[in-house]
């Protein structure tokens, strides 16, 4: 498999009645992924200011293998199963990084 980093943007819309629960589950999943998976390099979630039920997640994985392994983890499967009825729309957008930097 290629060692090229995988970067994608997830665009989600959440049922407003479940937003608080969704945000808690998403936060739990992101924290577990970063703590437990070496191949998960970065996960950042934001909401659209005037539409807080519209969530965007920037995901960075070491490579395709790391991304596929992430999809099989217990914490991701828990998140996916528990939020399935909350997500009213999901679009995964493949993106190419231009400049991505973070302070240590």
Phi and psi in radians as a Rosetta constraint file:
Dihedral C 1 N 2 CA 2 C 2 CIRCULARHARMONIC -1.194 0.35
Dihedral N 2 CA 2 C 2 N 3 CIRCULARHARMONIC 2.510 0.35
Dihedral C 2 N 3 CA 3 C 3 CIRCULARHARMONIC -1.628 0.35
Dihedral N 3 CA 3 C 3 N 4 CIRCULARHARMONIC 0.264 0.35
Dihedral C 3 N 4 CA 4 C 4 CIRCULARHARMONIC -1.273 0.35
Dihedral N 4 CA 4 C 4 N 5 CIRCULARHARMONIC 2.298 0.35
Dihedral C 4 N 5 CA 5 C 5 CIRCULARHARMONIC -1.035 0.35
Dihedral N 5 CA 5 C 5 N 6 CIRCULARHARMONIC 2.562 0.35
Dihedral C 5 N 6 CA 6 C 6 CIRCULARHARMONIC -1.853 0.35
Dihedral N 6 CA 6 C 6 N 7 CIRCULARHARMONIC 2.149 0.35
Dihedral C 6 N 7 CA 7 C 7 CIRCULARHARMONIC -2.181 0.35
Dihedral N 7 CA 7 C 7 N 8 CIRCULARHARMONIC 2.291 0.35
Dihedral C 7 N 8 CA 8 C 8 CIRCULARHARMONIC -2.570 0.35
Dihedral N 8 CA 8 C 8 N 9 CIRCULARHARMONIC 2.796 0.35
Dihedral C 8 N 9 CA 9 C 9 CIRCULARHARMONIC -2.065 0.35
Dihedral N 9 CA 9 C 9 N 10 CIRCULARHARMONIC 2.214 0.35
Dihedral C 9 N 10 CA 10 C 10 CIRCULARHARMONIC -1.764 0.35
Dihedral N 10 CA 10 C 10 N 11 CIRCULARHARMONIC 2.224 0.35
Dihedral C 10 N 11 CA 11 C 11 CIRCULARHARMONIC -1.954 0.35
Dihedral N 11 CA 11 C 11 N 12 CIRCULARHARMONIC 2.012 0.35
Dihedral C 11 N 12 CA 12 C 12 CIRCULARHARMONIC -2.141 0.35
Dihedral N 12 CA 12 C 12 N 13 CIRCULARHARMONIC 2.606 0.35
Dihedral C 12 N 13 CA 13 C 13 CIRCULARHARMONIC -2.095 0.35
Dihedral N 13 CA 13 C 13 N 14 CIRCULARHARMONIC 2.334 0.35
Dihedral C 13 N 14 CA 14 C 14 CIRCULARHARMONIC -2.007 0.35
Dihedral N 14 CA 14 C 14 N 15 CIRCULARHARMONIC 2.473 0.35
Dihedral C 14 N 15 CA 15 C 15 CIRCULARHARMONIC -0.987 0.35
Dihedral N 15 CA 15 C 15 N 16 CIRCULARHARMONIC 2.087 0.35
Dihedral C 15 N 16 CA 16 C 16 CIRCULARHARMONIC -0.968 0.35
Dihedral N 16 CA 16 C 16 N 17 CIRCULARHARMONIC -0.524 0.35
Dihedral C 16 N 17 CA 17 C 17 CIRCULARHARMONIC -1.211 0.35
Dihedral N 17 CA 17 C 17 N 18 CIRCULARHARMONIC -0.274 0.35
Dihedral C 17 N 18 CA 18 C 18 CIRCULARHARMONIC -2.000 0.35
Dihedral N 18 CA 18 C 18 N 19 CIRCULARHARMONIC 0.155 0.35
Dihedral C 18 N 19 CA 19 C 19 CIRCULARHARMONIC -1.032 0.35
Dihedral N 19 CA 19 C 19 N 20 CIRCULARHARMONIC -0.787 0.35
Dihedral C 19 N 20 CA 20 C 20 CIRCULARHARMONIC -1.073 0.35
Dihedral N 20 CA 20 C 20 N 21 CIRCULARHARMONIC -0.783 0.35
Dihedral C 20 N 21 CA 21 C 21 CIRCULARHARMONIC -1.142 0.35
Dihedral N 21 CA 21 C 21 N 22 CIRCULARHARMONIC -0.746 0.35
Dihedral C 21 N 22 CA 22 C 22 CIRCULARHARMONIC -1.026 0.35
Dihedral N 22 CA 22 C 22 N 23 CIRCULARHARMONIC -0.828 0.35
Dihedral C 22 N 23 CA 23 C 23 CIRCULARHARMONIC -1.060 0.35
Dihedral N 23 CA 23 C 23 N 24 CIRCULARHARMONIC -0.678 0.35
Dihedral C 23 N 24 CA 24 C 24 CIRCULARHARMONIC -1.147 0.35
Dihedral N 24 CA 24 C 24 N 25 CIRCULARHARMONIC -0.751 0.35
Dihedral C 24 N 25 CA 25 C 25 CIRCULARHARMONIC -1.162 0.35
Dihedral N 25 CA 25 C 25 N 26 CIRCULARHARMONIC -0.693 0.35
Dihedral C 25 N 26 CA 26 C 26 CIRCULARHARMONIC -1.109 0.35
Dihedral N 26 CA 26 C 26 N 27 CIRCULARHARMONIC -0.789 0.35
Dihedral C 26 N 27 CA 27 C 27 CIRCULARHARMONIC -1.057 0.35
Dihedral N 27 CA 27 C 27 N 28 CIRCULARHARMONIC -0.770 0.35
Dihedral C 27 N 28 CA 28 C 28 CIRCULARHARMONIC -1.050 0.35
Dihedral N 28 CA 28 C 28 N 29 CIRCULARHARMONIC -0.750 0.35
Dihedral C 28 N 29 CA 29 C 29 CIRCULARHARMONIC -1.172 0.35
Dihedral N 29 CA 29 C 29 N 30 CIRCULARHARMONIC -0.756 0.35
Dihedral C 29 N 30 CA 30 C 30 CIRCULARHARMONIC -1.096 0.35
Dihedral N 30 CA 30 C 30 N 31 CIRCULARHARMONIC -0.804 0.35
Dihedral C 30 N 31 CA 31 C 31 CIRCULARHARMONIC -1.077 0.35
Dihedral N 31 CA 31 C 31 N 32 CIRCULARHARMONIC -0.737 0.35
Dihedral C 31 N 32 CA 32 C 32 CIRCULARHARMONIC -1.148 0.35
Dihedral N 32 CA 32 C 32 N 33 CIRCULARHARMONIC -0.750 0.35
Dihedral C 32 N 33 CA 33 C 33 CIRCULARHARMONIC -1.053 0.35
Dihedral N 33 CA 33 C 33 N 34 CIRCULARHARMONIC -0.797 0.35
Dihedral C 33 N 34 CA 34 C 34 CIRCULARHARMONIC -1.207 0.35
Dihedral N 34 CA 34 C 34 N 35 CIRCULARHARMONIC -0.602 0.35
Dihedral C 34 N 35 CA 35 C 35 CIRCULARHARMONIC -1.325 0.35
Dihedral N 35 CA 35 C 35 N 36 CIRCULARHARMONIC -0.587 0.35
Dihedral C 35 N 36 CA 36 C 36 CIRCULARHARMONIC -1.855 0.35
Dihedral N 36 CA 36 C 36 N 37 CIRCULARHARMONIC -0.269 0.35
Dihedral C 36 N 37 CA 37 C 37 CIRCULARHARMONIC -2.100 0.35
Dihedral N 37 CA 37 C 37 N 38 CIRCULARHARMONIC 1.981 0.35
Dihedral C 37 N 38 CA 38 C 38 CIRCULARHARMONIC -1.098 0.35
Dihedral N 38 CA 38 C 38 N 39 CIRCULARHARMONIC -0.541 0.35
Dihedral C 38 N 39 CA 39 C 39 CIRCULARHARMONIC -1.383 0.35
Dihedral N 39 CA 39 C 39 N 40 CIRCULARHARMONIC -0.160 0.35
Dihedral C 39 N 40 CA 40 C 40 CIRCULARHARMONIC -1.567 0.35
Dihedral N 40 CA 40 C 40 N 41 CIRCULARHARMONIC 1.890 0.35
Dihedral C 40 N 41 CA 41 C 41 CIRCULARHARMONIC -1.526 0.35
Dihedral N 41 CA 41 C 41 N 42 CIRCULARHARMONIC -0.603 0.35
Dihedral C 41 N 42 CA 42 C 42 CIRCULARHARMONIC -2.829 0.35
Dihedral N 42 CA 42 C 42 N 43 CIRCULARHARMONIC 2.430 0.35
Dihedral C 42 N 43 CA 43 C 43 CIRCULARHARMONIC -2.416 0.35
Dihedral N 43 CA 43 C 43 N 44 CIRCULARHARMONIC 2.134 0.35
Dihedral C 43 N 44 CA 44 C 44 CIRCULARHARMONIC -2.280 0.35
Dihedral N 44 CA 44 C 44 N 45 CIRCULARHARMONIC 2.222 0.35
Dihedral C 44 N 45 CA 45 C 45 CIRCULARHARMONIC -2.051 0.35
Dihedral N 45 CA 45 C 45 N 46 CIRCULARHARMONIC 2.380 0.35
Dihedral C 45 N 46 CA 46 C 46 CIRCULARHARMONIC -2.402 0.35
Dihedral N 46 CA 46 C 46 N 47 CIRCULARHARMONIC 2.814 0.35
Dihedral C 46 N 47 CA 47 C 47 CIRCULARHARMONIC -2.057 0.35
Dihedral N 47 CA 47 C 47 N 48 CIRCULARHARMONIC 2.688 0.35
Dihedral C 47 N 48 CA 48 C 48 CIRCULARHARMONIC -1.278 0.35
Dihedral N 48 CA 48 C 48 N 49 CIRCULARHARMONIC 2.201 0.35
Dihedral C 48 N 49 CA 49 C 49 CIRCULARHARMONIC -0.910 0.35
Dihedral N 49 CA 49 C 49 N 50 CIRCULARHARMONIC -0.859 0.35
Dihedral C 49 N 50 CA 50 C 50 CIRCULARHARMONIC -1.529 0.35
Dihedral N 50 CA 50 C 50 N 51 CIRCULARHARMONIC -0.050 0.35
Dihedral C 50 N 51 CA 51 C 51 CIRCULARHARMONIC -2.443 0.35
Dihedral N 51 CA 51 C 51 N 52 CIRCULARHARMONIC 1.316 0.35
Dihedral C 51 N 52 CA 52 C 52 CIRCULARHARMONIC -1.091 0.35
Dihedral N 52 CA 52 C 52 N 53 CIRCULARHARMONIC -0.240 0.35
Dihedral C 52 N 53 CA 53 C 53 CIRCULARHARMONIC -1.481 0.35
Dihedral N 53 CA 53 C 53 N 54 CIRCULARHARMONIC -0.025 0.35
Dihedral C 53 N 54 CA 54 C 54 CIRCULARHARMONIC -1.728 0.35
Dihedral N 54 CA 54 C 54 N 55 CIRCULARHARMONIC 1.915 0.35
Dihedral C 54 N 55 CA 55 C 55 CIRCULARHARMONIC -1.879 0.35
Dihedral N 55 CA 55 C 55 N 56 CIRCULARHARMONIC 2.472 0.35
Dihedral C 55 N 56 CA 56 C 56 CIRCULARHARMONIC -2.185 0.35
Dihedral N 56 CA 56 C 56 N 57 CIRCULARHARMONIC 2.331 0.35
Dihedral C 56 N 57 CA 57 C 57 CIRCULARHARMONIC -2.188 0.35
Dihedral N 57 CA 57 C 57 N 58 CIRCULARHARMONIC 2.145 0.35
Dihedral C 57 N 58 CA 58 C 58 CIRCULARHARMONIC -1.672 0.35
Dihedral N 58 CA 58 C 58 N 59 CIRCULARHARMONIC 2.122 0.35
Dihedral C 58 N 59 CA 59 C 59 CIRCULARHARMONIC -2.041 0.35
Dihedral N 59 CA 59 C 59 N 60 CIRCULARHARMONIC 2.334 0.35
Dihedral C 59 N 60 CA 60 C 60 CIRCULARHARMONIC -2.281 0.35
Dihedral N 60 CA 60 C 60 N 61 CIRCULARHARMONIC 2.130 0.35
Dihedral C 60 N 61 CA 61 C 61 CIRCULARHARMONIC -2.073 0.35
Dihedral N 61 CA 61 C 61 N 62 CIRCULARHARMONIC 2.638 0.35
Dihedral C 61 N 62 CA 62 C 62 CIRCULARHARMONIC -1.022 0.35
Dihedral N 62 CA 62 C 62 N 63 CIRCULARHARMONIC -0.656 0.35
Dihedral C 62 N 63 CA 63 C 63 CIRCULARHARMONIC -2.964 0.35
Dihedral N 63 CA 63 C 63 N 64 CIRCULARHARMONIC 3.140 0.35
Dihedral C 63 N 64 CA 64 C 64 CIRCULARHARMONIC -1.053 0.35
Dihedral N 64 CA 64 C 64 N 65 CIRCULARHARMONIC -0.685 0.35
Dihedral C 64 N 65 CA 65 C 65 CIRCULARHARMONIC -1.088 0.35
Dihedral N 65 CA 65 C 65 N 66 CIRCULARHARMONIC -0.726 0.35
Dihedral C 65 N 66 CA 66 C 66 CIRCULARHARMONIC -1.124 0.35
Dihedral N 66 CA 66 C 66 N 67 CIRCULARHARMONIC -0.698 0.35
Dihedral C 66 N 67 CA 67 C 67 CIRCULARHARMONIC -1.109 0.35
Dihedral N 67 CA 67 C 67 N 68 CIRCULARHARMONIC -0.817 0.35
Dihedral C 67 N 68 CA 68 C 68 CIRCULARHARMONIC -1.127 0.35
Dihedral N 68 CA 68 C 68 N 69 CIRCULARHARMONIC -0.662 0.35
Dihedral C 68 N 69 CA 69 C 69 CIRCULARHARMONIC -1.114 0.35
Dihedral N 69 CA 69 C 69 N 70 CIRCULARHARMONIC -0.691 0.35
Dihedral C 69 N 70 CA 70 C 70 CIRCULARHARMONIC -0.999 0.35
Dihedral N 70 CA 70 C 70 N 71 CIRCULARHARMONIC -0.732 0.35
Dihedral C 70 N 71 CA 71 C 71 CIRCULARHARMONIC -1.137 0.35
Dihedral N 71 CA 71 C 71 N 72 CIRCULARHARMONIC -0.305 0.35
Dihedral C 71 N 72 CA 72 C 72 CIRCULARHARMONIC -1.758 0.35
Dihedral N 72 CA 72 C 72 N 73 CIRCULARHARMONIC -0.024 0.35
Dihedral C 72 N 73 CA 73 C 73 CIRCULARHARMONIC -1.293 0.35
Dihedral N 73 CA 73 C 73 N 74 CIRCULARHARMONIC 2.607 0.35
Dihedral C 73 N 74 CA 74 C 74 CIRCULARHARMONIC -1.023 0.35
Dihedral N 74 CA 74 C 74 N 75 CIRCULARHARMONIC -0.679 0.35
Dihedral C 74 N 75 CA 75 C 75 CIRCULARHARMONIC -1.209 0.35
Dihedral N 75 CA 75 C 75 N 76 CIRCULARHARMONIC -0.635 0.35
Dihedral C 75 N 76 CA 76 C 76 CIRCULARHARMONIC -1.217 0.35
Dihedral N 76 CA 76 C 76 N 77 CIRCULARHARMONIC -0.749 0.35
Dihedral C 76 N 77 CA 77 C 77 CIRCULARHARMONIC -1.101 0.35
Dihedral N 77 CA 77 C 77 N 78 CIRCULARHARMONIC -0.648 0.35
Dihedral C 77 N 78 CA 78 C 78 CIRCULARHARMONIC -1.075 0.35
Dihedral N 78 CA 78 C 78 N 79 CIRCULARHARMONIC -0.868 0.35
Dihedral C 78 N 79 CA 79 C 79 CIRCULARHARMONIC -0.998 0.35
Dihedral N 79 CA 79 C 79 N 80 CIRCULARHARMONIC -0.856 0.35
Dihedral C 79 N 80 CA 80 C 80 CIRCULARHARMONIC -1.060 0.35
Dihedral N 80 CA 80 C 80 N 81 CIRCULARHARMONIC -0.792 0.35
Dihedral C 80 N 81 CA 81 C 81 CIRCULARHARMONIC -1.201 0.35
Dihedral N 81 CA 81 C 81 N 82 CIRCULARHARMONIC -0.734 0.35
Dihedral C 81 N 82 CA 82 C 82 CIRCULARHARMONIC -1.328 0.35
Dihedral N 82 CA 82 C 82 N 83 CIRCULARHARMONIC -0.357 0.35
Dihedral C 82 N 83 CA 83 C 83 CIRCULARHARMONIC -1.819 0.35
Dihedral N 83 CA 83 C 83 N 84 CIRCULARHARMONIC -0.048 0.35
Dihedral C 83 N 84 CA 84 C 84 CIRCULARHARMONIC -0.920 0.35
Dihedral N 84 CA 84 C 84 N 85 CIRCULARHARMONIC -0.727 0.35
Dihedral C 84 N 85 CA 85 C 85 CIRCULARHARMONIC -1.428 0.35
Dihedral N 85 CA 85 C 85 N 86 CIRCULARHARMONIC -0.184 0.35
Dihedral C 85 N 86 CA 86 C 86 CIRCULARHARMONIC -1.521 0.35
Dihedral N 86 CA 86 C 86 N 87 CIRCULARHARMONIC -0.498 0.35
Dihedral C 86 N 87 CA 87 C 87 CIRCULARHARMONIC -1.468 0.35
Dihedral N 87 CA 87 C 87 N 88 CIRCULARHARMONIC 2.050 0.35
Dihedral C 87 N 88 CA 88 C 88 CIRCULARHARMONIC -1.667 0.35
Dihedral N 88 CA 88 C 88 N 89 CIRCULARHARMONIC -0.298 0.35
Dihedral C 88 N 89 CA 89 C 89 CIRCULARHARMONIC -2.725 0.35
Dihedral N 89 CA 89 C 89 N 90 CIRCULARHARMONIC 2.413 0.35
Dihedral C 89 N 90 CA 90 C 90 CIRCULARHARMONIC -2.490 0.35
Dihedral N 90 CA 90 C 90 N 91 CIRCULARHARMONIC 2.176 0.35
Dihedral C 90 N 91 CA 91 C 91 CIRCULARHARMONIC -2.226 0.35
Dihedral N 91 CA 91 C 91 N 92 CIRCULARHARMONIC 2.203 0.35
Dihedral C 91 N 92 CA 92 C 92 CIRCULARHARMONIC -1.766 0.35
Dihedral N 92 CA 92 C 92 N 93 CIRCULARHARMONIC 2.153 0.35
Dihedral C 92 N 93 CA 93 C 93 CIRCULARHARMONIC -1.980 0.35
Dihedral N 93 CA 93 C 93 N 94 CIRCULARHARMONIC 2.114 0.35
Dihedral C 93 N 94 CA 94 C 94 CIRCULARHARMONIC -1.346 0.35
Dihedral N 94 CA 94 C 94 N 95 CIRCULARHARMONIC 2.244 0.35
Dihedral C 94 N 95 CA 95 C 95 CIRCULARHARMONIC -2.226 0.35
Dihedral N 95 CA 95 C 95 N 96 CIRCULARHARMONIC 2.774 0.35
Dihedral C 95 N 96 CA 96 C 96 CIRCULARHARMONIC -1.962 0.35
Dihedral N 96 CA 96 C 96 N 97 CIRCULARHARMONIC 2.206 0.35
Dihedral C 96 N 97 CA 97 C 97 CIRCULARHARMONIC -1.162 0.35
Dihedral N 97 CA 97 C 97 N 98 CIRCULARHARMONIC 2.494 0.35
Dihedral C 97 N 98 CA 98 C 98 CIRCULARHARMONIC -1.867 0.35
Dihedral N 98 CA 98 C 98 N 99 CIRCULARHARMONIC -1.020 0.35
Dihedral C 98 N 99 CA 99 C 99 CIRCULARHARMONIC -2.557 0.35
Dihedral N 99 CA 99 C 99 N 100 CIRCULARHARMONIC 2.024 0.35
Dihedral C 99 N 100 CA 100 C 100 CIRCULARHARMONIC -2.281 0.35
Dihedral N 100 CA 100 C 100 N 101 CIRCULARHARMONIC 1.995 0.35
Dihedral C 100 N 101 CA 101 C 101 CIRCULARHARMONIC -2.388 0.35
Dihedral N 101 CA 101 C 101 N 102 CIRCULARHARMONIC 2.661 0.35
Dihedral C 101 N 102 CA 102 C 102 CIRCULARHARMONIC -2.578 0.35
Dihedral N 102 CA 102 C 102 N 103 CIRCULARHARMONIC 2.572 0.35
Dihedral C 102 N 103 CA 103 C 103 CIRCULARHARMONIC -1.365 0.35
Dihedral N 103 CA 103 C 103 N 104 CIRCULARHARMONIC 2.553 0.35
